[in-house]
Amino acid sequence: IFQSVTREVGVQARCFIWTPTADSDISKLPKEWNRRVQREVKKSLRGKPQASASPVSPKKTKSLNLSTYKWHAMGDYVDTITTVGTVGSYSVQIASNIHFLILVTS
């Protein structure tokens, strides 16, 4: 099931990129935009006493980028999780606890 779902996610993501709706402008939500504006104003006022705030840059449009490593590696997720396990199963903490038990029992 995991392998087929992973494959389907990749197919659907590529189909989304090819659809006309993917060309529409995608930008931050108004709440995110307001926070960004407040951060920029604070930042500009922090270093310059009594200076006027610099103008806030316009909204940046976003697009889905399939050329990132996480999308490239998605095909390996199933084999890696099947072979090694999930992140919690090979944590450093587990190895550290086993090492501690070996030291205590020796």
ChimeraX commands (.cxc) that place a marker at each C-alpha (Angstrom):
marker #1 position 0.00,0.00,0.00 radius 0.5
marker #1 position 2.77,2.44,0.98 radius 0.5
marker #1 position 4.58,1.93,-2.33 radius 0.5
marker #1 position 1.45,2.48,-4.42 radius 0.5
marker #1 position 0.46,5.59,-2.44 radius 0.5
marker #1 position 3.97,7.03,-2.78 radius 0.5
marker #1 position 3.89,6.43,-6.52 radius 0.5
marker #1 position 0.45,8.04,-6.78 radius 0.5
marker #1 position 1.60,11.14,-4.86 radius 0.5
marker #1 position 4.41,11.60,-7.37 radius 0.5
marker #1 position 2.06,11.18,-10.33 radius 0.5
marker #1 position -0.48,13.62,-8.87 radius 0.5
marker #1 position 2.22,16.21,-8.11 radius 0.5
marker #1 position 3.50,16.09,-11.69 radius 0.5
marker #1 position -0.07,16.32,-13.03 radius 0.5
marker #1 position -0.70,19.35,-10.81 radius 0.5
marker #1 position 2.34,21.11,-12.26 radius 0.5
marker #1 position 1.08,20.51,-15.80 radius 0.5
marker #1 position -2.47,21.80,-15.19 radius 0.5
marker #1 position -3.41,25.38,-16.07 radius 0.5
marker #1 position -4.35,26.11,-12.45 radius 0.5
marker #1 position -0.73,25.59,-11.48 radius 0.5
marker #1 position 0.08,28.84,-13.31 radius 0.5
marker #1 position -2.19,30.86,-11.05 radius 0.5
marker #1 position -0.57,33.14,-8.51 radius 0.5
marker #1 position 0.02,31.47,-5.18 radius 0.5
marker #1 position 1.04,33.78,-2.38 radius 0.5
marker #1 position 1.07,33.89,1.38 radius 0.5
marker #1 position -2.12,34.10,3.38 radius 0.5
marker #1 position -3.08,37.57,4.67 radius 0.5
marker #1 position -2.16,36.52,8.22 radius 0.5
marker #1 position 1.31,35.40,7.07 radius 0.5
marker #1 position 1.71,38.56,4.98 radius 0.5
marker #1 position 0.85,40.82,7.95 radius 0.5
marker #1 position 3.40,39.04,10.15 radius 0.5
marker #1 position 6.05,39.46,7.47 radius 0.5
marker #1 position 5.31,43.18,7.15 radius 0.5
marker #1 position 5.51,43.63,10.93 radius 0.5
marker #1 position 8.85,41.77,11.04 radius 0.5
marker #1 position 10.32,43.92,8.27 radius 0.5
marker #1 position 9.16,47.16,9.90 radius 0.5
marker #1 position 10.58,46.09,13.28 radius 0.5
marker #1 position 13.85,45.08,11.66 radius 0.5
marker #1 position 14.19,48.39,9.82 radius 0.5
marker #1 position 13.47,50.41,12.98 radius 0.5
marker #1 position 15.79,48.39,15.21 radius 0.5
marker #1 position 19.10,49.46,13.67 radius 0.5
marker #1 position 18.26,53.06,12.75 radius 0.5
marker #1 position 17.03,55.44,15.45 radius 0.5
marker #1 position 14.47,58.00,14.21 radius 0.5
marker #1 position 14.75,56.72,10.64 radius 0.5
marker #1 position 11.78,56.17,8.39 radius 0.5
marker #1 position 10.90,52.55,7.71 radius 0.5
marker #1 position 11.93,51.15,4.37 radius 0.5
marker #1 position 9.10,50.18,2.03 radius 0.5
marker #1 position 7.92,46.61,2.36 radius 0.5
marker #1 position 8.69,44.41,-0.62 radius 0.5
marker #1 position 5.68,43.22,-2.63 radius 0.5
marker #1 position 4.09,39.82,-2.13 radius 0.5
marker #1 position 6.19,37.02,-3.52 radius 0.5
marker #1 position 4.45,34.44,-5.64 radius 0.5
marker #1 position 5.15,30.80,-4.90 radius 0.5
marker #1 position 5.08,27.70,-7.04 radius 0.5
marker #1 position 5.48,24.00,-6.39 radius 0.5
marker #1 position 9.10,23.10,-7.06 radius 0.5
marker #1 position 9.60,19.43,-7.90 radius 0.5
marker #1 position 13.35,19.96,-8.38 radius 0.5
marker #1 position 14.12,19.73,-4.67 radius 0.5
marker #1 position 15.85,16.81,-2.97 radius 0.5
marker #1 position 12.79,15.73,-0.99 radius 0.5
marker #1 position 10.85,15.17,-4.23 radius 0.5
marker #1 position 13.87,13.49,-5.85 radius 0.5
marker #1 position 14.30,11.11,-2.91 radius 0.5
marker #1 position 10.60,10.28,-2.60 radius 0.5
marker #1 position 11.08,7.14,-4.69 radius 0.5
marker #1 position 13.59,5.81,-2.15 radius 0.5
marker #1 position 11.37,6.35,0.90 radius 0.5
marker #1 position 9.61,3.00,0.67 radius 0.5
marker #1 position 12.81,0.93,0.35 radius 0.5
marker #1 position 14.60,2.94,3.05 radius 0.5
marker #1 position 11.77,2.65,5.56 radius 0.5
marker #1 position 11.36,-1.05,4.78 radius 0.5
marker #1 position 15.09,-1.71,5.19 radius 0.5
marker #1 position 16.08,0.62,8.03 radius 0.5
marker #1 position 12.77,1.48,9.66 radius 0.5
marker #1 position 11.29,4.80,10.64 radius 0.5
marker #1 position 13.35,7.64,12.09 radius 0.5
marker #1 position 12.45,6.64,15.65 radius 0.5
marker #1 position 13.87,3.16,15.21 radius 0.5
marker #1 position 17.45,4.26,14.52 radius 0.5
marker #1 position 17.71,7.23,16.83 radius 0.5
marker #1 position 21.01,8.06,18.53 radius 0.5
marker #1 position 19.22,7.92,21.86 radius 0.5
marker #1 position 18.42,4.23,21.44 radius 0.5
marker #1 position 22.03,3.40,20.58 radius 0.5
marker #1 position 23.21,5.49,23.52 radius 0.5
marker #1 position 20.90,3.63,25.91 radius 0.5
marker #1 position 22.11,0.25,24.65 radius 0.5
marker #1 position 25.73,1.37,25.06 radius 0.5
marker #1 position 24.95,2.51,28.61 radius 0.5
marker #1 position 23.35,-0.85,29.45 radius 0.5
marker #1 position 26.41,-2.67,28.15 radius 0.5
marker #1 position 28.69,-0.51,30.31 radius 0.5
marker #1 position 26.54,-1.00,33.41 radius 0.5
marker #1 position 26.25,-4.78,33.06 radius 0.5
marker #1 position 29.97,-5.28,32.35 radius 0.5
marker link #1:1,2 radius 0.2
marker link #1:2,3 radius 0.2
marker link #1:3,4 radius 0.2
marker link #1:4,5 radius 0.2
marker link #1:5,6 radius 0.2
marker link #1:6,7 radius 0.2
marker link #1:7,8 radius 0.2
marker link #1:8,9 radius 0.2
marker link #1:9,10 radius 0.2
marker link #1:10,11 radius 0.2
marker link #1:11,12 radius 0.2
marker link #1:12,13 radius 0.2
marker link #1:13,14 radius 0.2
marker link #1:14,15 radius 0.2
marker link #1:15,16 radius 0.2
marker link #1:16,17 radius 0.2
marker link #1:17,18 radius 0.2
marker link #1:18,19 radius 0.2
marker link #1:19,20 radius 0.2
marker link #1:20,21 radius 0.2
marker link #1:21,22 radius 0.2
marker link #1:22,23 radius 0.2
marker link #1:23,24 radius 0.2
marker link #1:24,25 radius 0.2
marker link #1:25,26 radius 0.2
marker link #1:26,27 radius 0.2
marker link #1:27,28 radius 0.2
marker link #1:28,29 radius 0.2
marker link #1:29,30 radius 0.2
marker link #1:30,31 radius 0.2
marker link #1:31,32 radius 0.2
marker link #1:32,33 radius 0.2
marker link #1:33,34 radius 0.2
marker link #1:34,35 radius 0.2
marker link #1:35,36 radius 0.2
marker link #1:36,37 radius 0.2
marker link #1:37,38 radius 0.2
marker link #1:38,39 radius 0.2
marker link #1:39,40 radius 0.2
marker link #1:40,41 radius 0.2
marker link #1:41,42 radius 0.2
marker link #1:42,43 radius 0.2
marker link #1:43,44 radius 0.2
marker link #1:44,45 radius 0.2
marker link #1:45,46 radius 0.2
marker link #1:46,47 radius 0.2
marker link #1:47,48 radius 0.2
marker link #1:48,49 radius 0.2
marker link #1:49,50 radius 0.2
marker link #1:50,51 radius 0.2
marker link #1:51,52 radius 0.2
marker link #1:52,53 radius 0.2
marker link #1:53,54 radius 0.2
marker link #1:54,55 radius 0.2
marker link #1:55,56 radius 0.2
marker link #1:56,57 radius 0.2
marker link #1:57,58 radius 0.2
marker link #1:58,59 radius 0.2
marker link #1:59,60 radius 0.2
marker link #1:60,61 radius 0.2
marker link #1:61,62 radius 0.2
marker link #1:62,63 radius 0.2
marker link #1:63,64 radius 0.2
marker link #1:64,65 radius 0.2
marker link #1:65,66 radius 0.2
marker link #1:66,67 radius 0.2
marker link #1:67,68 radius 0.2
marker link #1:68,69 radius 0.2
marker link #1:69,70 radius 0.2
marker link #1:70,71 radius 0.2
marker link #1:71,72 radius 0.2
marker link #1:72,73 radius 0.2
marker link #1:73,74 radius 0.2
marker link #1:74,75 radius 0.2
marker link #1:75,76 radius 0.2
marker link #1:76,77 radius 0.2
marker link #1:77,78 radius 0.2
marker link #1:78,79 radius 0.2
marker link #1:79,80 radius 0.2
marker link #1:80,81 radius 0.2
marker link #1:81,82 radius 0.2
marker link #1:82,83 radius 0.2
marker link #1:83,84 radius 0.2
marker link #1:84,85 radius 0.2
marker link #1:85,86 radius 0.2
marker link #1:86,87 radius 0.2
marker link #1:87,88 radius 0.2
marker link #1:88,89 radius 0.2
marker link #1:89,90 radius 0.2
marker link #1:90,91 radius 0.2
marker link #1:91,92 radius 0.2
marker link #1:92,93 radius 0.2
marker link #1:93,94 radius 0.2
marker link #1:94,95 radius 0.2
marker link #1:95,96 radius 0.2
marker link #1:96,97 radius 0.2
marker link #1:97,98 radius 0.2
marker link #1:98,99 radius 0.2
marker link #1:99,100 radius 0.2
marker link #1:100,101 radius 0.2
marker link #1:101,102 radius 0.2
marker link #1:102,103 radius 0.2
marker link #1:103,104 radius 0.2
marker link #1:104,105 radius 0.2
marker link #1:105,106 radius 0.2
view
